[in-house]
Amino acid sequence: RIPPTGTLASLPKHAYVAAVHLPGVKAMCDPHKRAVGHPLDPANGYNETLYAMLSRKVLAYTQRYMTTTHTALYFLSATSLRTLPRRVLVLWASHYTIMLTGAIDGLRRLGVEVTDVP
């Protein structure tokens, strides 16, 4: 059975929101240039314990959901399939290379025979 993946439902959004408002942490981002991080400032209330807690939540999410197997299940959950297929044919364009190679690896880890045609 293909389970619903809950990728975004399980995203620790509160951790990201809290990180943006963490005292003593300042960052600016100009998407056309680059993100700029500033030194942590204990004088402005930087709390290392709170920062460590938030980072552990984000790391736990990443370790659980940002895997090739989970990516494959996410792709399959968007189909009408109810069980894992035995074989899959993947036709793909080169600009999706990174994402699809991860999904193909995940399918293979799930025991699915994959034929991919770039």
N, CA, C and O atoms as a GROMACS GRO file, in nm:
protein
  472
    1ARG      N    1   0.085  -0.119   0.000
    1ARG     CA    2   0.000   0.000   0.000
    1ARG      C    3   0.089   0.124   0.000
    1ARG      O    4   0.190   0.129   0.069
    2ILE      N    5   0.050   0.223  -0.078
    2ILE     CA    6   0.124   0.348  -0.084
    2ILE      C    7   0.066   0.443   0.020
    2ILE      O    8  -0.048   0.487   0.006
    3PRO      N    9   0.143   0.477   0.123
    3PRO     CA   10   0.089   0.566   0.227
    3PRO      C   11   0.093   0.711   0.182
    3PRO      O   12   0.178   0.749   0.102
    4PRO      N   13   0.001   0.794   0.234
    4PRO     CA   14   0.014   0.937   0.210
    4PRO      C   15   0.142   0.984   0.277
    4PRO      O   16   0.172   0.943   0.389
    5THR      N   17   0.217   1.068   0.211
    5THR     CA   18   0.349   1.102   0.262
    5THR      C   19   0.348   1.213   0.365
    5THR      O   20   0.434   1.213   0.454
    6GLY      N   21   0.257   1.306   0.358
    6GLY     CA   22   0.251   1.412   0.458
    6GLY      C   23   0.375   1.499   0.462
    6GLY      O   24   0.412   1.549   0.569
    7THR      N   25   0.439   1.518   0.350
    7THR     CA   26   0.565   1.592   0.348
    7THR      C   27   0.551   1.730   0.410
    7THR      O   28   0.622   1.762   0.505
    8LEU      N   29   0.462   1.811   0.359
    8LEU     CA   30   0.449   1.947   0.413
    8LEU      C   31   0.368   1.951   0.541
    8LEU      O   32   0.387   2.041   0.624
    9ALA      N   33   0.279   1.856   0.559
    9ALA     CA   34   0.200   1.854   0.682
    9ALA      C   35   0.290   1.833   0.804
    9ALA      O   36   0.261   1.881   0.913
   10SER      N   37   0.400   1.760   0.785
   10SER     CA   38   0.489   1.732   0.897
   10SER      C   39   0.604   1.832   0.906
   10SER      O   40   0.687   1.823   0.997
   11LEU      N   41   0.611   1.926   0.814
   11LEU     CA   42   0.716   2.028   0.817
   11LEU      C   43   0.704   2.108   0.947
   11LEU      O   44   0.597   2.160   0.977
   12PRO      N   45   0.812   2.120   1.023
   12PRO     CA   46   0.804   2.195   1.149
   12PRO      C   47   0.802   2.346   1.123
   12PRO      O   48   0.899   2.417   1.150
   13LYS      N   49   0.689   2.393   1.069
   13LYS     CA   50   0.678   2.535   1.031
   13LYS      C   51   0.705   2.628   1.148
   13LYS      O   52   0.766   2.734   1.131
   14HIS      N   53   0.660   2.589   1.266
   14HIS     CA   54   0.682   2.674   1.384
   14HIS      C   55   0.831   2.694   1.410
   14HIS      O   56   0.871   2.800   1.458
   15ALA      N   57   0.912   2.594   1.379
   15ALA     CA   58   1.057   2.608   1.400
   15ALA      C   59   1.116   2.710   1.303
   15ALA      O   60   1.203   2.789   1.340
   16TYR      N   61   1.068   2.709   1.180
   16TYR     CA   62   1.117   2.807   1.082
   16TYR      C   63   1.072   2.949   1.118
   16TYR      O   64   1.149   3.044   1.108
   17VAL      N   65   0.946   2.960   1.159
   17VAL     CA   66   0.894   3.092   1.198
   17VAL      C   67   0.970   3.143   1.321
   17VAL      O   68   1.010   3.259   1.326
   18ALA      N   69   0.991   3.056   1.418
   18ALA     CA   70   1.063   3.096   1.540
   18ALA      C   71   1.207   3.135   1.507
   18ALA      O   72   1.261   3.228   1.566
   19ALA      N   73   1.270   3.063   1.414
   19ALA     CA   74   1.409   3.094   1.378
   19ALA      C   75   1.422   3.234   1.318
   19ALA      O   76   1.521   3.303   1.341
   20VAL      N   77   1.321   3.275   1.242
   20VAL     CA   78   1.324   3.408   1.182
   20VAL      C   79   1.318   3.516   1.288
   20VAL      O   80   1.375   3.624   1.271
   21HIS      N   81   1.250   3.488   1.397
   21HIS     CA   82   1.232   3.586   1.504
   21HIS      C   83   1.322   3.561   1.626
   21HIS      O   84   1.301   3.620   1.731
   22LEU      N   85   1.420   3.473   1.611
   22LEU     CA   86   1.509   3.441   1.722
   22LEU      C   87   1.590   3.564   1.762
   22LEU      O   88   1.658   3.623   1.678
   23PRO      N   89   1.585   3.602   1.889
   23PRO     CA   90   1.661   3.720   1.934
   23PRO      C   91   1.811   3.702   1.913
   23PRO      O   92   1.865   3.594   1.937
   24GLY      N   93   1.876   3.805   1.868
   24GLY     CA   94   2.020   3.803   1.850
   24GLY      C   95   2.066   3.742   1.720
   24GLY      O   96   2.186   3.734   1.694
   25VAL      N   97   1.972   3.698   1.636
   25VAL     CA   98   2.006   3.641   1.505
   25VAL      C   99   1.953   3.736   1.399
   25VAL      O  100   1.835   3.772   1.401
   26LYS      N  101   2.038   3.775   1.309
   26LYS     CA  102   1.995   3.867   1.204
   26LYS      C  103   2.046   3.815   1.070
   26LYS      O  104   2.164   3.781   1.056
   27ALA      N  105   1.958   3.808   0.974
   27ALA     CA  106   1.997   3.767   0.839
   27ALA      C  107   1.914   3.844   0.740
   27ALA      O  108   1.798   3.876   0.765
   28MET      N  109   1.974   3.873   0.628
   28MET     CA  110   1.902   3.941   0.521
   28MET      C  111   1.923   3.859   0.395
   28MET      O  112   2.028   3.797   0.376
   29CYS      N  113   1.823   3.859   0.309
   29CYS     CA  114   1.834   3.781   0.186
   29CYS      C  115   1.788   3.864   0.068
   29CYS      O  116   1.678   3.918   0.068
   30ASP      N  117   1.873   3.874  -0.029
   30ASP     CA  118   1.838   3.936  -0.156
   30ASP      C  119   1.845   3.823  -0.258
   30ASP      O  120   1.954   3.784  -0.301
   31PRO      N  121   1.728   3.769  -0.299
   31PRO     CA  122   1.728   3.651  -0.386
   31PRO      C  123   1.812   3.667  -0.513
   31PRO      O  124   1.861   3.568  -0.568
   32HIS      N  125   1.828   3.789  -0.560
   32HIS     CA  126   1.904   3.808  -0.682
   32HIS      C  127   2.054   3.807  -0.657
   32HIS      O  128   2.134   3.795  -0.750
   33LYS      N  129   2.092   3.820  -0.530
   33LYS     CA  130   2.235   3.822  -0.497
   33LYS      C  131   2.268   3.701  -0.412
   33LYS      O  132   2.306   3.597  -0.464
   34ARG      N  133   2.255   3.713  -0.281
   34ARG     CA  134   2.283   3.602  -0.192
   34ARG      C  135   2.232   3.634  -0.052
   34ARG      O  136   2.202   3.749  -0.020
   35ALA      N  137   2.223   3.530   0.029
   35ALA     CA  138   2.183   3.551   0.168
   35ALA      C  139   2.304   3.602   0.246
   35ALA      O  140   2.417   3.559   0.223
   36VAL      N  141   2.279   3.692   0.337
   36VAL     CA  142   2.386   3.749   0.418
   36VAL      C  143   2.355   3.720   0.564
   36VAL      O  144   2.252   3.764   0.617
   37GLY      N  145   2.442   3.645   0.630
   37GLY     CA  146   2.426   3.618   0.772
   37GLY      C  147   2.513   3.712   0.852
   37GLY      O  148   2.625   3.745   0.810
   38HIS      N  149   2.464   3.756   0.964
   38HIS     CA  150   2.540   3.845   1.052
   38HIS      C  151   2.585   3.766   1.175
   38HIS      O  152   2.522   3.665   1.208
   39PRO      N  153   2.689   3.807   1.243
   39PRO     CA  154   2.735   3.735   1.362
   39PRO      C  155   2.625   3.727   1.468
   39PRO      O  156   2.544   3.819   1.482
   40LEU      N  157   2.623   3.616   1.541
   40LEU     CA  158   2.526   3.601   1.650
   40LEU      C  159   2.561   3.702   1.758
   40LEU      O  160   2.678   3.727   1.787
   41ASP      N  161   2.457   3.760   1.817
   41ASP     CA  162   2.479   3.869   1.910
   41ASP      C  163   2.418   3.837   2.047
   41ASP      O  164   2.299   3.860   2.069
   42PRO      N  165   2.499   3.783   2.140
   42PRO     CA  166   2.448   3.752   2.274
   42PRO      C  167   2.395   3.876   2.347
   42PRO      O  168   2.307   3.864   2.432
   43ALA      N  169   2.448   3.994   2.314
   43ALA     CA  170   2.402   4.117   2.380
   43ALA      C  171   2.257   4.148   2.345
   43ALA      O  172   2.188   4.216   2.420
   44ASN      N  173   2.210   4.098   2.230
   44ASN     CA  174   2.070   4.122   2.191
   44ASN      C  175   1.979   4.005   2.224
   44ASN      O  176   1.870   3.993   2.168
   45GLY      N  177   2.023   3.918   2.314
   45GLY     CA  178   1.936   3.812   2.363
   45GLY      C  179   1.947   3.680   2.290
   45GLY      O  180   1.857   3.597   2.301
   46TYR      N  181   2.055   3.657   2.216
   46TYR     CA  182   2.072   3.528   2.148
   46TYR      C  183   2.069   3.415   2.251
   46TYR      O  184   2.140   3.420   2.351
   47ASN      N  185   1.986   3.315   2.226
   47ASN     CA  186   1.968   3.203   2.318
   47ASN      C  187   2.014   3.075   2.250
   47ASN      O  188   1.943   3.021   2.165
   48GLU      N  189   2.130   3.028   2.287
   48GLU     CA  190   2.188   2.909   2.223
   48GLU      C  191   2.103   2.784   2.247
   48GLU      O  192   2.095   2.698   2.159
   49THR      N  193   2.041   2.772   2.363
   49THR     CA  194   1.956   2.657   2.394
   49THR      C  195   1.835   2.654   2.301
   49THR      O  196   1.801   2.548   2.248
   50LEU      N  197   1.770   2.767   2.282
   50LEU     CA  198   1.654   2.776   2.193
   50LEU      C  199   1.696   2.746   2.049
   50LEU      O  200   1.628   2.674   1.976
   51TYR      N  201   1.810   2.802   2.008
   51TYR     CA  202   1.861   2.778   1.873
   51TYR      C  203   1.886   2.627   1.852
   51TYR      O  204   1.850   2.573   1.747
   52ALA      N  205   1.947   2.560   1.950
   52ALA     CA  206   1.976   2.417   1.940
   52ALA      C  207   1.847   2.336   1.931
   52ALA      O  208   1.840   2.239   1.856
   53MET      N  209   1.745   2.375   2.007
   53MET     CA  210   1.617   2.305   2.003
   53MET      C  211   1.554   2.316   1.864
   53MET      O  212   1.506   2.217   1.809
   54LEU      N  213   1.554   2.437   1.808
   54LEU     CA  214   1.496   2.458   1.676
   54LEU      C  215   1.574   2.380   1.570
   54LEU      O  216   1.514   2.318   1.481
   55SER      N  217   1.706   2.381   1.580
   55SER     CA  218   1.786   2.311   1.480
   55SER      C  219   1.766   2.159   1.489
   55SER      O  220   1.770   2.091   1.387
   56ARG      N  221   1.744   2.106   1.610
   56ARG     CA  222   1.717   1.962   1.624
   56ARG      C  223   1.585   1.924   1.558
   56ARG      O  224   1.575   1.818   1.497
   57LYS      N  225   1.484   2.009   1.569
   57LYS     CA  226   1.355   1.982   1.506
   57LYS      C  227   1.368   1.979   1.354
   57LYS      O  228   1.313   1.890   1.288
   58VAL      N  229   1.440   2.075   1.300
   58VAL     CA  230   1.458   2.082   1.155
   58VAL      C  231   1.543   1.963   1.107
   58VAL      O  232   1.513   1.904   1.003
   59LEU      N  233   1.646   1.927   1.181
   59LEU     CA  234   1.730   1.813   1.146
   59LEU      C  235   1.650   1.682   1.151
   59LEU      O  236   1.665   1.598   1.063
   60ALA      N  237   1.566   1.665   1.251
   60ALA     CA  238   1.484   1.544   1.262
   60ALA      C  239   1.390   1.532   1.143
   60ALA      O  240   1.373   1.424   1.087
   61TYR      N  241   1.330   1.643   1.103
   61TYR     CA  242   1.243   1.644   0.985
   61TYR      C  243   1.323   1.604   0.861
   61TYR      O  244   1.278   1.520   0.782
   62THR      N  245   1.440   1.662   0.845
   62THR     CA  246   1.522   1.635   0.728
   62THR      C  247   1.562   1.488   0.723
   62THR      O  248   1.553   1.425   0.617
   63GLN      N  249   1.604   1.433   0.835
   63GLN     CA  250   1.646   1.293   0.838
   63GLN      C  251   1.530   1.197   0.810
   63GLN      O  252   1.550   1.091   0.752
   64ARG      N  253   1.411   1.234   0.851
   64ARG     CA  254   1.296   1.144   0.831
   64ARG      C  255   1.234   1.157   0.693
   64ARG      O  256   1.198   1.057   0.632
   65TYR      N  257   1.220   1.280   0.643
   65TYR     CA  258   1.142   1.300   0.521
   65TYR      C  259   1.222   1.334   0.396
   65TYR      O  260   1.171   1.318   0.285
   66MET      N  261   1.343   1.380   0.410
   66MET     CA  262   1.419   1.420   0.292
   66MET      C  263   1.507   1.304   0.245
   66MET      O  264   1.629   1.318   0.235
   67THR      N  265   1.445   1.191   0.217
   67THR     CA  266   1.515   1.072   0.171
   67THR      C  267   1.468   1.036   0.031
   67THR      O  268   1.361   1.079  -0.012
   68THR      N  269   1.547   0.956  -0.039
   68THR     CA  270   1.506   0.917  -0.173
   68THR      C  271   1.383   0.826  -0.168
   68THR      O  272   1.297   0.833  -0.256
   69THR      N  273   1.374   0.742  -0.067
   69THR     CA  274   1.258   0.654  -0.054
   69THR      C  275   1.132   0.736  -0.031
   69THR      O  276   1.027   0.707  -0.090
   70HIS      N  277   1.141   0.836   0.053
   70HIS     CA  278   1.025   0.921   0.079
   70HIS      C  279   0.986   1.000  -0.046
   70HIS      O  280   0.868   1.021  -0.072
   71THR      N  281   1.086   1.045  -0.123
   71THR     CA  282   1.057   1.115  -0.248
   71THR      C  283   0.982   1.024  -0.344
   71THR      O  284   0.886   1.067  -0.408
   72ALA      N  285   1.024   0.899  -0.354
   72ALA     CA  286   0.955   0.803  -0.441
   72ALA      C  287   0.811   0.781  -0.394
   72ALA      O  288   0.719   0.778  -0.476
   73LEU      N  289   0.792   0.767  -0.264
   73LEU     CA  290   0.656   0.749  -0.212
   73LEU      C  291   0.570   0.872  -0.237
   73LEU      O  292   0.450   0.862  -0.264
   74TYR      N  293   0.631   0.989  -0.228
   74TYR     CA  294   0.560   1.114  -0.256
   74TYR      C  295   0.514   1.116  -0.402
   74TYR      O  296   0.399   1.149  -0.430
   75PHE      N  297   0.602   1.080  -0.494
   75PHE     CA  298   0.565   1.074  -0.636
   75PHE      C  299   0.451   0.974  -0.657
   75PHE      O  300   0.353   1.005  -0.725
   76LEU      N  301   0.464   0.855  -0.599
   76LEU     CA  302   0.363   0.751  -0.618
   76LEU      C  303   0.229   0.790  -0.554
   76LEU      O  304   0.124   0.752  -0.604
   77SER      N  305   0.233   0.865  -0.444
   77SER     CA  306   0.108   0.903  -0.378
   77SER      C  307   0.026   1.000  -0.463
   77SER      O  308  -0.094   1.018  -0.440
   78ALA      N  309   0.091   1.062  -0.562
   78ALA     CA  310   0.020   1.154  -0.651
   78ALA      C  311  -0.048   1.080  -0.767
   78ALA      O  312  -0.115   1.142  -0.849
   79THR      N  313  -0.030   0.949  -0.774
   79THR     CA  314  -0.092   0.870  -0.880
   79THR      C  315  -0.218   0.803  -0.827
   79THR      O  316  -0.255   0.819  -0.710
   80SER      N  317  -0.284   0.728  -0.913
   80SER     CA  318  -0.404   0.655  -0.870
   80SER      C  319  -0.369   0.514  -0.821
   80SER      O  320  -0.459   0.436  -0.790
   81LEU      N  321  -0.239   0.481  -0.814
   81LEU     CA  322  -0.198   0.349  -0.768
   81LEU      C  323  -0.231   0.328  -0.621
   81LEU      O  324  -0.221   0.421  -0.540
   82ARG      N  325  -0.271   0.208  -0.586
   82ARG     CA  326  -0.302   0.177  -0.446
   82ARG      C  327  -0.192   0.090  -0.383
   82ARG      O  328  -0.181   0.084  -0.261
   83THR      N  329  -0.114   0.023  -0.465
   83THR     CA  330  -0.004  -0.059  -0.416
   83THR      C  331   0.122  -0.024  -0.494
   83THR      O  332   0.116   0.038  -0.600
   84LEU      N  333   0.236  -0.063  -0.441
   84LEU     CA  334   0.362  -0.038  -0.510
   84LEU      C  335   0.363  -0.116  -0.641
   84LEU      O  336   0.329  -0.234  -0.643
   85PRO      N  337   0.401  -0.053  -0.750
   85PRO     CA  338   0.411  -0.126  -0.877
   85PRO      C  339   0.534  -0.215  -0.877
   85PRO      O  340   0.630  -0.190  -0.804
   86ARG      N  341   0.531  -0.320  -0.958
   86ARG     CA  342   0.650  -0.405  -0.972
   86ARG      C  343   0.752  -0.339  -1.062
   86ARG      O  344   0.873  -0.350  -1.041
   87ARG      N  345   0.701  -0.269  -1.165
   87ARG     CA  346   0.790  -0.204  -1.262
   87ARG      C  347   0.739  -0.065  -1.294
   87ARG      O  348   0.619  -0.039  -1.292
   88VAL      N  349   0.835   0.026  -1.323
   88VAL     CA  350   0.801   0.163  -1.358
   88VAL      C  351   0.890   0.207  -1.474
   88VAL      O  352   1.010   0.180  -1.475
   89LEU      N  353   0.829   0.276  -1.570
   89LEU     CA  354   0.903   0.339  -1.679
   89LEU      C  355   0.903   0.488  -1.652
   89LEU      O  356   0.797   0.548  -1.637
   90VAL      N  357   1.022   0.548  -1.646
   90VAL     CA  358   1.034   0.691  -1.618
   90VAL      C  359   1.090   0.759  -1.742
   90VAL      O  360   1.201   0.727  -1.786
   91LEU      N  361   1.014   0.852  -1.797
   91LEU     CA  362   1.060   0.936  -1.908
   91LEU      C  363   1.080   1.075  -1.852
   91LEU      O  364   0.989   1.131  -1.791
   92TRP      N  365   1.197   1.132  -1.870
   92TRP     CA  366   1.224   1.259  -1.804
   92TRP      C  367   1.310   1.350  -1.887
   92TRP      O  368   1.385   1.307  -1.975
   93ALA      N  369   1.297   1.479  -1.856
   93ALA     CA  370   1.375   1.584  -1.922
   93ALA      C  371   1.497   1.615  -1.835
   93ALA      O  372   1.493   1.597  -1.713
   94SER      N  373   1.602   1.661  -1.896
   94SER     CA  374   1.728   1.681  -1.825
   94SER      C  375   1.721   1.785  -1.714
   94SER      O  376   1.800   1.778  -1.619
   95HIS      N  377   1.630   1.882  -1.721
   95HIS     CA  378   1.626   1.984  -1.617
   95HIS      C  379   1.565   1.935  -1.486
   95HIS      O  380   1.562   2.009  -1.388
   96TYR      N  381   1.515   1.811  -1.483
   96TYR     CA  382   1.465   1.752  -1.359
   96TYR      C  383   1.560   1.644  -1.306
   96TYR      O  384   1.521   1.562  -1.224
   97THR      N  385   1.683   1.644  -1.352
   97THR     CA  386   1.778   1.538  -1.323
   97THR      C  387   1.794   1.509  -1.175
   97THR      O  388   1.780   1.394  -1.134
   98ILE      N  389   1.822   1.610  -1.094
   98ILE     CA  390   1.850   1.586  -0.952
   98ILE      C  391   1.729   1.527  -0.881
   98ILE      O  392   1.743   1.429  -0.806
   99MET      N  393   1.613   1.583  -0.902
   99MET     CA  394   1.494   1.534  -0.834
   99MET      C  395   1.460   1.391  -0.880
   99MET      O  396   1.430   1.305  -0.797
  100LEU      N  397   1.466   1.368  -1.009
  100LEU     CA  398   1.426   1.236  -1.057
  100LEU      C  399   1.527   1.127  -1.027
  100LEU      O  400   1.488   1.012  -1.006
  101THR      N  401   1.654   1.160  -1.025
  101THR     CA  402   1.750   1.056  -0.987
  101THR      C  403   1.727   1.012  -0.843
  101THR      O  404   1.743   0.895  -0.810
  102GLY      N  405   1.689   1.105  -0.756
  102GLY     CA  406   1.654   1.070  -0.620
  102GLY      C  407   1.529   0.984  -0.613
  102GLY      O  408   1.526   0.886  -0.538
  103ALA      N  409   1.427   1.019  -0.691
  103ALA     CA  410   1.304   0.941  -0.692
  103ALA      C  411   1.329   0.801  -0.750
  103ALA      O  412   1.275   0.702  -0.699
  104ILE      N  413   1.411   0.793  -0.854
  104ILE     CA  414   1.444   0.662  -0.914
  104ILE      C  415   1.519   0.576  -0.813
  104ILE      O  416   1.490   0.457  -0.799
  105ASP      N  417   1.615   0.635  -0.744
  105ASP     CA  418   1.687   0.561  -0.640
  105ASP      C  419   1.590   0.512  -0.532
  105ASP      O  420   1.598   0.398  -0.488
  106GLY      N  421   1.498   0.599  -0.492
  106GLY     CA  422   1.399   0.561  -0.391
  106GLY      C  423   1.310   0.447  -0.436
  106GLY      O  424   1.281   0.356  -0.358
  107LEU      N  425   1.267   0.451  -0.562
  107LEU     CA  426   1.185   0.342  -0.617
  107LEU      C  427   1.264   0.210  -0.612
  107LEU      O  428   1.211   0.106  -0.573
  108ARG      N  429   1.389   0.217  -0.652
  108ARG     CA  430   1.472   0.095  -0.650
  108ARG      C  431   1.491   0.045  -0.508
  108ARG      O  432   1.492  -0.076  -0.485
  109ARG      N  433   1.507   0.135  -0.412
  109ARG     CA  434   1.521   0.094  -0.271
  109ARG      C  435   1.393   0.028  -0.219
  109ARG      O  436   1.397  -0.053  -0.127
  110LEU      N  437   1.279   0.066  -0.279
  110LEU     CA  438   1.151   0.005  -0.242
  110LEU      C  439   1.128  -0.128  -0.312
  110LEU      O  440   1.026  -0.194  -0.290
  111GLY      N  441   1.223  -0.167  -0.398
  111GLY     CA  442   1.211  -0.295  -0.468
  111GLY      C  443   1.141  -0.287  -0.602
  111GLY      O  444   1.105  -0.391  -0.658
  112VAL      N  445   1.120  -0.168  -0.653
  112VAL     CA  446   1.054  -0.149  -0.782
  112VAL      C  447   1.159  -0.156  -0.892
  112VAL      O  448   1.265  -0.094  -0.882
  113GLU      N  449   1.128  -0.232  -0.997
  113GLU     CA  450   1.219  -0.237  -1.114
  113GLU      C  451   1.195  -0.112  -1.197
  113GLU      O  452   1.083  -0.089  -1.244
  114VAL      N  453   1.298  -0.031  -1.215
  114VAL     CA  454   1.283   0.098  -1.283
  114VAL      C  455   1.362   0.098  -1.414
  114VAL      O  456   1.480   0.064  -1.418
  115THR      N  457   1.294   0.138  -1.521
  115THR     CA  458   1.360   0.165  -1.647
  115THR      C  459   1.348   0.315  -1.668
  115THR      O  460   1.237   0.368  -1.674
  116ASP      N  461   1.462   0.383  -1.678
  116ASP     CA  462   1.455   0.529  -1.696
  116ASP      C  463   1.515   0.566  -1.831
  116ASP      O  464   1.619   0.515  -1.873
  117VAL      N  465   1.446   0.658  -1.898
  117VAL     CA  466   1.487   0.706  -2.030
  117VAL      C  467   1.504   0.857  -2.023
  117VAL      O  468   1.405   0.931  -2.025
  118PRO      N  469   1.630   0.903  -2.014
  118PRO     CA  470   1.652   1.048  -2.009
  118PRO      C  471   1.630   1.112  -2.145
  118PRO      O  472   1.644   1.234  -2.158
   0.00000   0.00000   0.00000
